[in-house]
Amino acid sequence: MTRILTLSAALAAVTALAACEPAAPSDPAHNIPTGQYVLVGIGSDTVPQRNVGLTINADGSISGQAPCNHYTATQTAEPPAFALSPVTNTRMACSGRAAELENRYFAALAQANGIKYEGGVLAITGPTYLTFEPGYRKDQ
């Protein structure tokens, strides 16, 4: 009886955790799940601060917040290709490591040419890879 209760509790926990991740698309090369993502890697570097967020909207636009500024753009290519309209962002003062990360991030977005979602990871590809996981940006 204890095993049945333990298995039931484990199944409930797994089901609850699965609800947190965007639904996996049927064709990962072309369909990218909408929702909230957090940047965990830029190029070969990790982003342990988790202070860059990205939202993929159903209308093809993206938005989010980098370490200092909010941003928005429109995806103009059909996945798995990736191309953005010019990224518009607020002009808040930014310095130090936050400014370095933000500048690298916006430059990588501007040069990106591919997007894919596989195994719970969103990758925006180009000369510099951007790696995201489902989730929310950490507020400063």
MODELLER restraints for C-alpha pairs under 7 A, 6 or more apart:
rsr = mdl.restraints
at = mdl.atoms
rsr.add(forms.Gaussian(group=physical.xy_distance, feature=features.Distance(at['CA:21:A'], at['CA:134:A']), mean=5.89, stdev=0.5))
rsr.add(forms.Gaussian(group=physical.xy_distance, feature=features.Distance(at['CA:22:A'], at['CA:33:A']), mean=5.95, stdev=0.5))
rsr.add(forms.Gaussian(group=physical.xy_distance, feature=features.Distance(at['CA:22:A'], at['CA:35:A']), mean=6.73, stdev=0.5))
rsr.add(forms.Gaussian(group=physical.xy_distance, feature=features.Distance(at['CA:22:A'], at['CA:134:A']), mean=6.84, stdev=0.5))
rsr.add(forms.Gaussian(group=physical.xy_distance, feature=features.Distance(at['CA:23:A'], at['CA:33:A']), mean=6.45, stdev=0.5))
rsr.add(forms.Gaussian(group=physical.xy_distance, feature=features.Distance(at['CA:24:A'], at['CA:33:A']), mean=6.77, stdev=0.5))
rsr.add(forms.Gaussian(group=physical.xy_distance, feature=features.Distance(at['CA:25:A'], at['CA:31:A']), mean=5.66, stdev=0.5))
rsr.add(forms.Gaussian(group=physical.xy_distance, feature=features.Distance(at['CA:25:A'], at['CA:32:A']), mean=6.58, stdev=0.5))
rsr.add(forms.Gaussian(group=physical.xy_distance, feature=features.Distance(at['CA:25:A'], at['CA:33:A']), mean=6.44, stdev=0.5))
rsr.add(forms.Gaussian(group=physical.xy_distance, feature=features.Distance(at['CA:28:A'], at['CA:116:A']), mean=6.54, stdev=0.5))
rsr.add(forms.Gaussian(group=physical.xy_distance, feature=features.Distance(at['CA:28:A'], at['CA:117:A']), mean=5.75, stdev=0.5))
rsr.add(forms.Gaussian(group=physical.xy_distance, feature=features.Distance(at['CA:28:A'], at['CA:118:A']), mean=6.44, stdev=0.5))
rsr.add(forms.Gaussian(group=physical.xy_distance, feature=features.Distance(at['CA:29:A'], at['CA:79:A']), mean=6.74, stdev=0.5))
rsr.add(forms.Gaussian(group=physical.xy_distance, feature=features.Distance(at['CA:29:A'], at['CA:80:A']), mean=5.37, stdev=0.5))
rsr.add(forms.Gaussian(group=physical.xy_distance, feature=features.Distance(at['CA:29:A'], at['CA:116:A']), mean=5.88, stdev=0.5))
rsr.add(forms.Gaussian(group=physical.xy_distance, feature=features.Distance(at['CA:30:A'], at['CA:79:A']), mean=4.69, stdev=0.5))
rsr.add(forms.Gaussian(group=physical.xy_distance, feature=features.Distance(at['CA:30:A'], at['CA:80:A']), mean=5.21, stdev=0.5))
rsr.add(forms.Gaussian(group=physical.xy_distance, feature=features.Distance(at['CA:31:A'], at['CA:79:A']), mean=6.73, stdev=0.5))
rsr.add(forms.Gaussian(group=physical.xy_distance, feature=features.Distance(at['CA:32:A'], at['CA:116:A']), mean=6.74, stdev=0.5))
rsr.add(forms.Gaussian(group=physical.xy_distance, feature=features.Distance(at['CA:32:A'], at['CA:117:A']), mean=5.99, stdev=0.5))
rsr.add(forms.Gaussian(group=physical.xy_distance, feature=features.Distance(at['CA:34:A'], at['CA:56:A']), mean=4.75, stdev=0.5))
rsr.add(forms.Gaussian(group=physical.xy_distance, feature=features.Distance(at['CA:34:A'], at['CA:57:A']), mean=5.44, stdev=0.5))
rsr.add(forms.Gaussian(group=physical.xy_distance, feature=features.Distance(at['CA:34:A'], at['CA:58:A']), mean=6.05, stdev=0.5))
rsr.add(forms.Gaussian(group=physical.xy_distance, feature=features.Distance(at['CA:35:A'], at['CA:55:A']), mean=5.41, stdev=0.5))
rsr.add(forms.Gaussian(group=physical.xy_distance, feature=features.Distance(at['CA:35:A'], at['CA:56:A']), mean=5.31, stdev=0.5))
rsr.add(forms.Gaussian(group=physical.xy_distance, feature=features.Distance(at['CA:35:A'], at['CA:57:A']), mean=6.55, stdev=0.5))
rsr.add(forms.Gaussian(group=physical.xy_distance, feature=features.Distance(at['CA:36:A'], at['CA:54:A']), mean=5.94, stdev=0.5))
rsr.add(forms.Gaussian(group=physical.xy_distance, feature=features.Distance(at['CA:36:A'], at['CA:55:A']), mean=4.59, stdev=0.5))
rsr.add(forms.Gaussian(group=physical.xy_distance, feature=features.Distance(at['CA:36:A'], at['CA:56:A']), mean=6.73, stdev=0.5))
rsr.add(forms.Gaussian(group=physical.xy_distance, feature=features.Distance(at['CA:36:A'], at['CA:134:A']), mean=5.94, stdev=0.5))
rsr.add(forms.Gaussian(group=physical.xy_distance, feature=features.Distance(at['CA:36:A'], at['CA:135:A']), mean=5.56, stdev=0.5))
rsr.add(forms.Gaussian(group=physical.xy_distance, feature=features.Distance(at['CA:36:A'], at['CA:136:A']), mean=6.06, stdev=0.5))
rsr.add(forms.Gaussian(group=physical.xy_distance, feature=features.Distance(at['CA:37:A'], at['CA:53:A']), mean=5.80, stdev=0.5))
rsr.add(forms.Gaussian(group=physical.xy_distance, feature=features.Distance(at['CA:37:A'], at['CA:54:A']), mean=5.09, stdev=0.5))
rsr.add(forms.Gaussian(group=physical.xy_distance, feature=features.Distance(at['CA:37:A'], at['CA:55:A']), mean=6.14, stdev=0.5))
rsr.add(forms.Gaussian(group=physical.xy_distance, feature=features.Distance(at['CA:37:A'], at['CA:132:A']), mean=5.82, stdev=0.5))
rsr.add(forms.Gaussian(group=physical.xy_distance, feature=features.Distance(at['CA:37:A'], at['CA:133:A']), mean=5.42, stdev=0.5))
rsr.add(forms.Gaussian(group=physical.xy_distance, feature=features.Distance(at['CA:37:A'], at['CA:134:A']), mean=4.29, stdev=0.5))
rsr.add(forms.Gaussian(group=physical.xy_distance, feature=features.Distance(at['CA:37:A'], at['CA:135:A']), mean=4.77, stdev=0.5))
rsr.add(forms.Gaussian(group=physical.xy_distance, feature=features.Distance(at['CA:37:A'], at['CA:136:A']), mean=5.93, stdev=0.5))
rsr.add(forms.Gaussian(group=physical.xy_distance, feature=features.Distance(at['CA:38:A'], at['CA:50:A']), mean=6.19, stdev=0.5))
rsr.add(forms.Gaussian(group=physical.xy_distance, feature=features.Distance(at['CA:38:A'], at['CA:52:A']), mean=5.87, stdev=0.5))
rsr.add(forms.Gaussian(group=physical.xy_distance, feature=features.Distance(at['CA:38:A'], at['CA:53:A']), mean=4.58, stdev=0.5))
rsr.add(forms.Gaussian(group=physical.xy_distance, feature=features.Distance(at['CA:38:A'], at['CA:54:A']), mean=6.13, stdev=0.5))
rsr.add(forms.Gaussian(group=physical.xy_distance, feature=features.Distance(at['CA:38:A'], at['CA:132:A']), mean=5.25, stdev=0.5))
rsr.add(forms.Gaussian(group=physical.xy_distance, feature=features.Distance(at['CA:38:A'], at['CA:133:A']), mean=5.51, stdev=0.5))
rsr.add(forms.Gaussian(group=physical.xy_distance, feature=features.Distance(at['CA:38:A'], at['CA:134:A']), mean=6.22, stdev=0.5))
rsr.add(forms.Gaussian(group=physical.xy_distance, feature=features.Distance(at['CA:38:A'], at['CA:135:A']), mean=5.47, stdev=0.5))
rsr.add(forms.Gaussian(group=physical.xy_distance, feature=features.Distance(at['CA:38:A'], at['CA:136:A']), mean=5.54, stdev=0.5))
rsr.add(forms.Gaussian(group=physical.xy_distance, feature=features.Distance(at['CA:38:A'], at['CA:137:A']), mean=5.39, stdev=0.5))
rsr.add(forms.Gaussian(group=physical.xy_distance, feature=features.Distance(at['CA:39:A'], at['CA:47:A']), mean=6.69, stdev=0.5))
rsr.add(forms.Gaussian(group=physical.xy_distance, feature=features.Distance(at['CA:39:A'], at['CA:50:A']), mean=6.04, stdev=0.5))
rsr.add(forms.Gaussian(group=physical.xy_distance, feature=features.Distance(at['CA:39:A'], at['CA:52:A']), mean=5.42, stdev=0.5))
rsr.add(forms.Gaussian(group=physical.xy_distance, feature=features.Distance(at['CA:39:A'], at['CA:53:A']), mean=6.22, stdev=0.5))
rsr.add(forms.Gaussian(group=physical.xy_distance, feature=features.Distance(at['CA:39:A'], at['CA:131:A']), mean=5.90, stdev=0.5))
rsr.add(forms.Gaussian(group=physical.xy_distance, feature=features.Distance(at['CA:39:A'], at['CA:132:A']), mean=4.41, stdev=0.5))
rsr.add(forms.Gaussian(group=physical.xy_distance, feature=features.Distance(at['CA:39:A'], at['CA:133:A']), mean=6.69, stdev=0.5))
rsr.add(forms.Gaussian(group=physical.xy_distance, feature=features.Distance(at['CA:40:A'], at['CA:46:A']), mean=5.70, stdev=0.5))
rsr.add(forms.Gaussian(group=physical.xy_distance, feature=features.Distance(at['CA:40:A'], at['CA:47:A']), mean=4.78, stdev=0.5))
rsr.add(forms.Gaussian(group=physical.xy_distance, feature=features.Distance(at['CA:40:A'], at['CA:48:A']), mean=6.59, stdev=0.5))
rsr.add(forms.Gaussian(group=physical.xy_distance, feature=features.Distance(at['CA:40:A'], at['CA:50:A']), mean=6.24, stdev=0.5))
rsr.add(forms.Gaussian(group=physical.xy_distance, feature=features.Distance(at['CA:40:A'], at['CA:131:A']), mean=5.72, stdev=0.5))
rsr.add(forms.Gaussian(group=physical.xy_distance, feature=features.Distance(at['CA:40:A'], at['CA:132:A']), mean=5.38, stdev=0.5))
rsr.add(forms.Gaussian(group=physical.xy_distance, feature=features.Distance(at['CA:40:A'], at['CA:133:A']), mean=6.77, stdev=0.5))
rsr.add(forms.Gaussian(group=physical.xy_distance, feature=features.Distance(at['CA:41:A'], at['CA:47:A']), mean=5.21, stdev=0.5))
rsr.add(forms.Gaussian(group=physical.xy_distance, feature=features.Distance(at['CA:41:A'], at['CA:130:A']), mean=5.78, stdev=0.5))
rsr.add(forms.Gaussian(group=physical.xy_distance, feature=features.Distance(at['CA:41:A'], at['CA:131:A']), mean=4.79, stdev=0.5))
rsr.add(forms.Gaussian(group=physical.xy_distance, feature=features.Distance(at['CA:41:A'], at['CA:132:A']), mean=6.89, stdev=0.5))
rsr.add(forms.Gaussian(group=physical.xy_distance, feature=features.Distance(at['CA:42:A'], at['CA:128:A']), mean=6.80, stdev=0.5))
rsr.add(forms.Gaussian(group=physical.xy_distance, feature=features.Distance(at['CA:42:A'], at['CA:129:A']), mean=5.76, stdev=0.5))
rsr.add(forms.Gaussian(group=physical.xy_distance, feature=features.Distance(at['CA:42:A'], at['CA:130:A']), mean=4.73, stdev=0.5))
rsr.add(forms.Gaussian(group=physical.xy_distance, feature=features.Distance(at['CA:42:A'], at['CA:131:A']), mean=6.34, stdev=0.5))
rsr.add(forms.Gaussian(group=physical.xy_distance, feature=features.Distance(at['CA:43:A'], at['CA:128:A']), mean=4.99, stdev=0.5))
rsr.add(forms.Gaussian(group=physical.xy_distance, feature=features.Distance(at['CA:43:A'], at['CA:129:A']), mean=4.84, stdev=0.5))
rsr.add(forms.Gaussian(group=physical.xy_distance, feature=features.Distance(at['CA:43:A'], at['CA:130:A']), mean=6.40, stdev=0.5))
rsr.add(forms.Gaussian(group=physical.xy_distance, feature=features.Distance(at['CA:50:A'], at['CA:137:A']), mean=5.72, stdev=0.5))
rsr.add(forms.Gaussian(group=physical.xy_distance, feature=features.Distance(at['CA:50:A'], at['CA:138:A']), mean=5.56, stdev=0.5))
rsr.add(forms.Gaussian(group=physical.xy_distance, feature=features.Distance(at['CA:51:A'], at['CA:66:A']), mean=6.49, stdev=0.5))
rsr.add(forms.Gaussian(group=physical.xy_distance, feature=features.Distance(at['CA:51:A'], at['CA:67:A']), mean=5.47, stdev=0.5))
rsr.add(forms.Gaussian(group=physical.xy_distance, feature=features.Distance(at['CA:51:A'], at['CA:137:A']), mean=5.07, stdev=0.5))
rsr.add(forms.Gaussian(group=physical.xy_distance, feature=features.Distance(at['CA:51:A'], at['CA:138:A']), mean=4.98, stdev=0.5))
rsr.add(forms.Gaussian(group=physical.xy_distance, feature=features.Distance(at['CA:51:A'], at['CA:139:A']), mean=6.60, stdev=0.5))
rsr.add(forms.Gaussian(group=physical.xy_distance, feature=features.Distance(at['CA:52:A'], at['CA:65:A']), mean=5.75, stdev=0.5))
rsr.add(forms.Gaussian(group=physical.xy_distance, feature=features.Distance(at['CA:52:A'], at['CA:66:A']), mean=4.37, stdev=0.5))
rsr.add(forms.Gaussian(group=physical.xy_distance, feature=features.Distance(at['CA:52:A'], at['CA:67:A']), mean=5.82, stdev=0.5))
rsr.add(forms.Gaussian(group=physical.xy_distance, feature=features.Distance(at['CA:52:A'], at['CA:137:A']), mean=5.60, stdev=0.5))
rsr.add(forms.Gaussian(group=physical.xy_distance, feature=features.Distance(at['CA:53:A'], at['CA:64:A']), mean=5.12, stdev=0.5))
rsr.add(forms.Gaussian(group=physical.xy_distance, feature=features.Distance(at['CA:53:A'], at['CA:65:A']), mean=5.24, stdev=0.5))
rsr.add(forms.Gaussian(group=physical.xy_distance, feature=features.Distance(at['CA:53:A'], at['CA:66:A']), mean=6.33, stdev=0.5))
rsr.add(forms.Gaussian(group=physical.xy_distance, feature=features.Distance(at['CA:53:A'], at['CA:136:A']), mean=6.25, stdev=0.5))
rsr.add(forms.Gaussian(group=physical.xy_distance, feature=features.Distance(at['CA:53:A'], at['CA:137:A']), mean=4.66, stdev=0.5))
rsr.add(forms.Gaussian(group=physical.xy_distance, feature=features.Distance(at['CA:54:A'], at['CA:62:A']), mean=6.82, stdev=0.5))
rsr.add(forms.Gaussian(group=physical.xy_distance, feature=features.Distance(at['CA:54:A'], at['CA:63:A']), mean=5.79, stdev=0.5))
rsr.add(forms.Gaussian(group=physical.xy_distance, feature=features.Distance(at['CA:54:A'], at['CA:64:A']), mean=4.46, stdev=0.5))
rsr.add(forms.Gaussian(group=physical.xy_distance, feature=features.Distance(at['CA:54:A'], at['CA:65:A']), mean=6.86, stdev=0.5))
rsr.add(forms.Gaussian(group=physical.xy_distance, feature=features.Distance(at['CA:55:A'], at['CA:62:A']), mean=5.49, stdev=0.5))
rsr.add(forms.Gaussian(group=physical.xy_distance, feature=features.Distance(at['CA:55:A'], at['CA:63:A']), mean=5.18, stdev=0.5))
rsr.add(forms.Gaussian(group=physical.xy_distance, feature=features.Distance(at['CA:55:A'], at['CA:64:A']), mean=5.66, stdev=0.5))
rsr.add(forms.Gaussian(group=physical.xy_distance, feature=features.Distance(at['CA:56:A'], at['CA:62:A']), mean=4.76, stdev=0.5))
rsr.add(forms.Gaussian(group=physical.xy_distance, feature=features.Distance(at['CA:56:A'], at['CA:63:A']), mean=6.86, stdev=0.5))
rsr.add(forms.Gaussian(group=physical.xy_distance, feature=features.Distance(at['CA:60:A'], at['CA:74:A']), mean=6.00, stdev=0.5))
rsr.add(forms.Gaussian(group=physical.xy_distance, feature=features.Distance(at['CA:60:A'], at['CA:75:A']), mean=5.40, stdev=0.5))
rsr.add(forms.Gaussian(group=physical.xy_distance, feature=features.Distance(at['CA:61:A'], at['CA:73:A']), mean=5.74, stdev=0.5))
rsr.add(forms.Gaussian(group=physical.xy_distance, feature=features.Distance(at['CA:61:A'], at['CA:74:A']), mean=4.08, stdev=0.5))
rsr.add(forms.Gaussian(group=physical.xy_distance, feature=features.Distance(at['CA:61:A'], at['CA:75:A']), mean=5.60, stdev=0.5))
rsr.add(forms.Gaussian(group=physical.xy_distance, feature=features.Distance(at['CA:62:A'], at['CA:72:A']), mean=5.61, stdev=0.5))
rsr.add(forms.Gaussian(group=physical.xy_distance, feature=features.Distance(at['CA:62:A'], at['CA:73:A']), mean=5.41, stdev=0.5))
rsr.add(forms.Gaussian(group=physical.xy_distance, feature=features.Distance(at['CA:62:A'], at['CA:74:A']), mean=5.97, stdev=0.5))
rsr.add(forms.Gaussian(group=physical.xy_distance, feature=features.Distance(at['CA:63:A'], at['CA:71:A']), mean=5.45, stdev=0.5))
rsr.add(forms.Gaussian(group=physical.xy_distance, feature=features.Distance(at['CA:63:A'], at['CA:72:A']), mean=4.14, stdev=0.5))
rsr.add(forms.Gaussian(group=physical.xy_distance, feature=features.Distance(at['CA:63:A'], at['CA:73:A']), mean=6.47, stdev=0.5))
rsr.add(forms.Gaussian(group=physical.xy_distance, feature=features.Distance(at['CA:64:A'], at['CA:70:A']), mean=5.67, stdev=0.5))
rsr.add(forms.Gaussian(group=physical.xy_distance, feature=features.Distance(at['CA:64:A'], at['CA:71:A']), mean=5.48, stdev=0.5))
rsr.add(forms.Gaussian(group=physical.xy_distance, feature=features.Distance(at['CA:64:A'], at['CA:72:A']), mean=6.62, stdev=0.5))
rsr.add(forms.Gaussian(group=physical.xy_distance, feature=features.Distance(at['CA:65:A'], at['CA:71:A']), mean=5.98, stdev=0.5))
rsr.add(forms.Gaussian(group=physical.xy_distance, feature=features.Distance(at['CA:66:A'], at['CA:102:A']), mean=5.86, stdev=0.5))
rsr.add(forms.Gaussian(group=physical.xy_distance, feature=features.Distance(at['CA:67:A'], at['CA:98:A']), mean=5.57, stdev=0.5))
rsr.add(forms.Gaussian(group=physical.xy_distance, feature=features.Distance(at['CA:67:A'], at['CA:102:A']), mean=6.17, stdev=0.5))
rsr.add(forms.Gaussian(group=physical.xy_distance, feature=features.Distance(at['CA:68:A'], at['CA:92:A']), mean=6.35, stdev=0.5))
rsr.add(forms.Gaussian(group=physical.xy_distance, feature=features.Distance(at['CA:68:A'], at['CA:94:A']), mean=5.88, stdev=0.5))
rsr.add(forms.Gaussian(group=physical.xy_distance, feature=features.Distance(at['CA:68:A'], at['CA:98:A']), mean=7.00, stdev=0.5))
rsr.add(forms.Gaussian(group=physical.xy_distance, feature=features.Distance(at['CA:69:A'], at['CA:89:A']), mean=6.21, stdev=0.5))
rsr.add(forms.Gaussian(group=physical.xy_distance, feature=features.Distance(at['CA:69:A'], at['CA:90:A']), mean=5.32, stdev=0.5))
rsr.add(forms.Gaussian(group=physical.xy_distance, feature=features.Distance(at['CA:69:A'], at['CA:91:A']), mean=6.58, stdev=0.5))
rsr.add(forms.Gaussian(group=physical.xy_distance, feature=features.Distance(at['CA:69:A'], at['CA:92:A']), mean=5.92, stdev=0.5))
rsr.add(forms.Gaussian(group=physical.xy_distance, feature=features.Distance(at['CA:70:A'], at['CA:89:A']), mean=5.49, stdev=0.5))
rsr.add(forms.Gaussian(group=physical.xy_distance, feature=features.Distance(at['CA:70:A'], at['CA:90:A']), mean=5.63, stdev=0.5))
rsr.add(forms.Gaussian(group=physical.xy_distance, feature=features.Distance(at['CA:71:A'], at['CA:87:A']), mean=6.62, stdev=0.5))
rsr.add(forms.Gaussian(group=physical.xy_distance, feature=features.Distance(at['CA:71:A'], at['CA:88:A']), mean=5.52, stdev=0.5))
rsr.add(forms.Gaussian(group=physical.xy_distance, feature=features.Distance(at['CA:71:A'], at['CA:89:A']), mean=4.10, stdev=0.5))
rsr.add(forms.Gaussian(group=physical.xy_distance, feature=features.Distance(at['CA:71:A'], at['CA:90:A']), mean=6.61, stdev=0.5))
rsr.add(forms.Gaussian(group=physical.xy_distance, feature=features.Distance(at['CA:72:A'], at['CA:87:A']), mean=5.77, stdev=0.5))
rsr.add(forms.Gaussian(group=physical.xy_distance, feature=features.Distance(at['CA:72:A'], at['CA:88:A']), mean=5.48, stdev=0.5))
rsr.add(forms.Gaussian(group=physical.xy_distance, feature=features.Distance(at['CA:72:A'], at['CA:89:A']), mean=6.46, stdev=0.5))
rsr.add(forms.Gaussian(group=physical.xy_distance, feature=features.Distance(at['CA:73:A'], at['CA:84:A']), mean=6.20, stdev=0.5))
rsr.add(forms.Gaussian(group=physical.xy_distance, feature=features.Distance(at['CA:73:A'], at['CA:85:A']), mean=5.62, stdev=0.5))
rsr.add(forms.Gaussian(group=physical.xy_distance, feature=features.Distance(at['CA:73:A'], at['CA:86:A']), mean=6.28, stdev=0.5))
rsr.add(forms.Gaussian(group=physical.xy_distance, feature=features.Distance(at['CA:73:A'], at['CA:87:A']), mean=4.82, stdev=0.5))
rsr.add(forms.Gaussian(group=physical.xy_distance, feature=features.Distance(at['CA:73:A'], at['CA:88:A']), mean=6.41, stdev=0.5))
rsr.add(forms.Gaussian(group=physical.xy_distance, feature=features.Distance(at['CA:74:A'], at['CA:84:A']), mean=5.45, stdev=0.5))
rsr.add(forms.Gaussian(group=physical.xy_distance, feature=features.Distance(at['CA:74:A'], at['CA:85:A']), mean=5.25, stdev=0.5))
rsr.add(forms.Gaussian(group=physical.xy_distance, feature=features.Distance(at['CA:75:A'], at['CA:82:A']), mean=6.68, stdev=0.5))
rsr.add(forms.Gaussian(group=physical.xy_distance, feature=features.Distance(at['CA:75:A'], at['CA:83:A']), mean=5.66, stdev=0.5))
rsr.add(forms.Gaussian(group=physical.xy_distance, feature=features.Distance(at['CA:75:A'], at['CA:84:A']), mean=4.58, stdev=0.5))
rsr.add(forms.Gaussian(group=physical.xy_distance, feature=features.Distance(at['CA:75:A'], at['CA:85:A']), mean=6.53, stdev=0.5))
rsr.add(forms.Gaussian(group=physical.xy_distance, feature=features.Distance(at['CA:76:A'], at['CA:83:A']), mean=5.39, stdev=0.5))
rsr.add(forms.Gaussian(group=physical.xy_distance, feature=features.Distance(at['CA:76:A'], at['CA:84:A']), mean=5.51, stdev=0.5))
rsr.add(forms.Gaussian(group=physical.xy_distance, feature=features.Distance(at['CA:76:A'], at['CA:85:A']), mean=6.53, stdev=0.5))
rsr.add(forms.Gaussian(group=physical.xy_distance, feature=features.Distance(at['CA:77:A'], at['CA:83:A']), mean=5.35, stdev=0.5))
rsr.add(forms.Gaussian(group=physical.xy_distance, feature=features.Distance(at['CA:79:A'], at['CA:115:A']), mean=6.27, stdev=0.5))
rsr.add(forms.Gaussian(group=physical.xy_distance, feature=features.Distance(at['CA:80:A'], at['CA:114:A']), mean=5.54, stdev=0.5))
rsr.add(forms.Gaussian(group=physical.xy_distance, feature=features.Distance(at['CA:80:A'], at['CA:115:A']), mean=5.17, stdev=0.5))
rsr.add(forms.Gaussian(group=physical.xy_distance, feature=features.Distance(at['CA:80:A'], at['CA:116:A']), mean=6.06, stdev=0.5))
rsr.add(forms.Gaussian(group=physical.xy_distance, feature=features.Distance(at['CA:81:A'], at['CA:113:A']), mean=5.74, stdev=0.5))
rsr.add(forms.Gaussian(group=physical.xy_distance, feature=features.Distance(at['CA:81:A'], at['CA:114:A']), mean=4.40, stdev=0.5))
rsr.add(forms.Gaussian(group=physical.xy_distance, feature=features.Distance(at['CA:81:A'], at['CA:115:A']), mean=6.15, stdev=0.5))
rsr.add(forms.Gaussian(group=physical.xy_distance, feature=features.Distance(at['CA:82:A'], at['CA:112:A']), mean=6.39, stdev=0.5))
rsr.add(forms.Gaussian(group=physical.xy_distance, feature=features.Distance(at['CA:82:A'], at['CA:113:A']), mean=4.49, stdev=0.5))
rsr.add(forms.Gaussian(group=physical.xy_distance, feature=features.Distance(at['CA:82:A'], at['CA:114:A']), mean=4.39, stdev=0.5))
rsr.add(forms.Gaussian(group=physical.xy_distance, feature=features.Distance(at['CA:82:A'], at['CA:115:A']), mean=5.75, stdev=0.5))
rsr.add(forms.Gaussian(group=physical.xy_distance, feature=features.Distance(at['CA:83:A'], at['CA:112:A']), mean=6.58, stdev=0.5))
rsr.add(forms.Gaussian(group=physical.xy_distance, feature=features.Distance(at['CA:83:A'], at['CA:113:A']), mean=5.75, stdev=0.5))
rsr.add(forms.Gaussian(group=physical.xy_distance, feature=features.Distance(at['CA:84:A'], at['CA:110:A']), mean=6.88, stdev=0.5))
rsr.add(forms.Gaussian(group=physical.xy_distance, feature=features.Distance(at['CA:108:A'], at['CA:128:A']), mean=5.57, stdev=0.5))
rsr.add(forms.Gaussian(group=physical.xy_distance, feature=features.Distance(at['CA:111:A'], at['CA:126:A']), mean=6.22, stdev=0.5))
rsr.add(forms.Gaussian(group=physical.xy_distance, feature=features.Distance(at['CA:111:A'], at['CA:127:A']), mean=6.88, stdev=0.5))
rsr.add(forms.Gaussian(group=physical.xy_distance, feature=features.Distance(at['CA:112:A'], at['CA:124:A']), mean=6.48, stdev=0.5))
rsr.add(forms.Gaussian(group=physical.xy_distance, feature=features.Distance(at['CA:112:A'], at['CA:125:A']), mean=5.46, stdev=0.5))
rsr.add(forms.Gaussian(group=physical.xy_distance, feature=features.Distance(at['CA:112:A'], at['CA:126:A']), mean=4.31, stdev=0.5))
rsr.add(forms.Gaussian(group=physical.xy_distance, feature=features.Distance(at['CA:112:A'], at['CA:127:A']), mean=6.95, stdev=0.5))
rsr.add(forms.Gaussian(group=physical.xy_distance, feature=features.Distance(at['CA:113:A'], at['CA:125:A']), mean=5.96, stdev=0.5))
rsr.add(forms.Gaussian(group=physical.xy_distance, feature=features.Distance(at['CA:113:A'], at['CA:126:A']), mean=5.20, stdev=0.5))
rsr.add(forms.Gaussian(group=physical.xy_distance, feature=features.Distance(at['CA:114:A'], at['CA:124:A']), mean=5.68, stdev=0.5))
rsr.add(forms.Gaussian(group=physical.xy_distance, feature=features.Distance(at['CA:114:A'], at['CA:125:A']), mean=4.79, stdev=0.5))
rsr.add(forms.Gaussian(group=physical.xy_distance, feature=features.Distance(at['CA:114:A'], at['CA:126:A']), mean=6.42, stdev=0.5))
rsr.add(forms.Gaussian(group=physical.xy_distance, feature=features.Distance(at['CA:115:A'], at['CA:123:A']), mean=5.64, stdev=0.5))
rsr.add(forms.Gaussian(group=physical.xy_distance, feature=features.Distance(at['CA:115:A'], at['CA:124:A']), mean=4.41, stdev=0.5))
rsr.add(forms.Gaussian(group=physical.xy_distance, feature=features.Distance(at['CA:115:A'], at['CA:125:A']), mean=5.88, stdev=0.5))
rsr.add(forms.Gaussian(group=physical.xy_distance, feature=features.Distance(at['CA:116:A'], at['CA:122:A']), mean=5.84, stdev=0.5))
rsr.add(forms.Gaussian(group=physical.xy_distance, feature=features.Distance(at['CA:116:A'], at['CA:123:A']), mean=5.38, stdev=0.5))
rsr.add(forms.Gaussian(group=physical.xy_distance, feature=features.Distance(at['CA:116:A'], at['CA:124:A']), mean=6.65, stdev=0.5))
rsr.add(forms.Gaussian(group=physical.xy_distance, feature=features.Distance(at['CA:117:A'], at['CA:123:A']), mean=6.32, stdev=0.5))
rsr.add(forms.Gaussian(group=physical.xy_distance, feature=features.Distance(at['CA:120:A'], at['CA:133:A']), mean=6.67, stdev=0.5))
rsr.add(forms.Gaussian(group=physical.xy_distance, feature=features.Distance(at['CA:121:A'], at['CA:131:A']), mean=6.99, stdev=0.5))
rsr.add(forms.Gaussian(group=physical.xy_distance, feature=features.Distance(at['CA:121:A'], at['CA:132:A']), mean=5.89, stdev=0.5))
rsr.add(forms.Gaussian(group=physical.xy_distance, feature=features.Distance(at['CA:121:A'], at['CA:133:A']), mean=5.18, stdev=0.5))
rsr.add(forms.Gaussian(group=physical.xy_distance, feature=features.Distance(at['CA:122:A'], at['CA:131:A']), mean=5.93, stdev=0.5))
rsr.add(forms.Gaussian(group=physical.xy_distance, feature=features.Distance(at['CA:122:A'], at['CA:132:A']), mean=4.99, stdev=0.5))
rsr.add(forms.Gaussian(group=physical.xy_distance, feature=features.Distance(at['CA:122:A'], at['CA:133:A']), mean=6.22, stdev=0.5))
rsr.add(forms.Gaussian(group=physical.xy_distance, feature=features.Distance(at['CA:123:A'], at['CA:129:A']), mean=6.83, stdev=0.5))
rsr.add(forms.Gaussian(group=physical.xy_distance, feature=features.Distance(at['CA:123:A'], at['CA:130:A']), mean=5.66, stdev=0.5))
rsr.add(forms.Gaussian(group=physical.xy_distance, feature=features.Distance(at['CA:123:A'], at['CA:131:A']), mean=4.69, stdev=0.5))
rsr.add(forms.Gaussian(group=physical.xy_distance, feature=features.Distance(at['CA:123:A'], at['CA:132:A']), mean=6.25, stdev=0.5))
rsr.add(forms.Gaussian(group=physical.xy_distance, feature=features.Distance(at['CA:124:A'], at['CA:130:A']), mean=5.08, stdev=0.5))
rsr.add(forms.Gaussian(group=physical.xy_distance, feature=features.Distance(at['CA:124:A'], at['CA:131:A']), mean=6.58, stdev=0.5))
